[in-house]
Structures are given as structure tokens and as C-alpha cells.
Amino acid sequence: MTDENLTDWTRVDPPRRETIHGRYVDLEPLDPHRHSDSLFAAASAEGSDERFRYLPQTPQTERAAFDEWVAAASATSDPLFFAVVDRRTGRAEGRQALMRIDTHNGVIEIGNILWGPALARARGATEAFFLFADLAFASGCRRFEWKCDDANAPSKRAAGRFGFTFEGVFRQHLVVKGLNRDTAWFSIIDSEWPRLRAAYVRWLDEDNFDADGAQRTRLSDLMSTRTE
């Protein structure tokens, strides 16, 4: 890997502020006018304390403060925020961001993830992740990152399910909400994505779900299947 010849490498273009279309969800650039009502409902629904536990923001249960945050977040380019919109209802059920965008080295991170109750542990959440990763590698990125508090066991499990490789822990990396954060680092690199992408495409196919929406084959099983 270290001997890879990159003499022809230049850089990648930054992600665009435009909608990314999926089968179950669309990722729309965060817009205060379009997304605030449904996104506030998702953010402030029961269980918000746990959803915000490891996010840099405090629970967004006050509408005025939430609207102020959305206005500021929608204006930034790094992180570049998207609303996760359910294609059936048109409602924003979560949000996520492309961040730490390093166009010179072809590295980008998914972060600031908040998937509300209607999205969490549903196929739409998996597709929301897939759409970001697929965009990154289609744009020429060499590395796609996931980072989380090392104490955040659900996030680390999600990273493993999504196909990331654990790389280690940065001790005393950050101070978040007045607390120390040791940060766990995960990555997918471009040479791994074709195999992982094929597994996602197969998992997201409608035929992989029964009439009740239950998966027939797990994503991890598809990822472990070797294809020629």
C-alpha cells in the first residue's frame, strides 16, 4: 500500500450542495424553510437525550434554539449538512454531514449524524450512509472516515456493520461538552469500496425485504460473500 504510485494524483472536487437521490431516502442540502418543521420533530422526539449524548450539540428540544442552529448549519460548507428525507412522506427524519473535507488528499468524513426514530435502524438509515460513501468514492476520494467517542458503543457497532476498518484510538483527543473524548477512528479506502458497494446494492434491493420490511439477508453476510 505504501508503495502505490501517486505521481499522477492531483486532487478531488469538493462535494456539491445538491440533492443525492436514493431508493428510499433523498439527501437534500439542509434548508431551514424546507426541513425545519419535520426535522425538529425528529430531533425532539422521545429519546432525544440519548440521540444527542455524543453529539456536540445539546438536545434540540427548544424550537427557537433549533431554528437558530439550522440557519447556521445550512450556511456552512464544511461541515456540509444534508437532511435525510423519506421519499414516501417527504419528511426530513434525520440529518448528517460531510465534513473534514480534504480535497488535496482525497479524504472525507461522515459525521454529525442524527437519525430520528422513524429512520434509526431502518433501511433508510443504511441507504443514507451508502449514498454518502458512494458519492465520496465516485468523486475520486481515496479514504472515507467515521469517527466517534470511544465510549459510544452503538456508533462503533454501526461502523463495523457499515464495513469500516477500526484503526485505533486517539487518547484525550477532544473536549466535548466539558468532558474528555477519546476518539475511535475507522475508515474505508477506495480499493475496498467496489466489494462493499456490491453488498450494499444487493442489500438495498427491494427483493431483500419481505412484506413486513424485514431483511432476508443481513448486510454483514453479503459483505463476507466473495465475488469474482
ABEGO torsion letter per residue (X at the ends): XAABBAAABBBBBBBBBBBBBBAABBBBBBBAAAAAAAAAAAAABBGAAAAAAABABBBBABAAAAAAAAAAAAABAOBBBBBBBBAAAGBBABBBBBBGBBAAAGBBBBBGBBBBAAABGBAAAAAAAAAAAAAAAAAGBABBBBBBBAABAAAAAAAAAAGBBBAEBBBGABBBGGBBBBBBBBBBBAAAAAAAAAAAAAAABAAABBAAGBBABBAAAAAABBBX
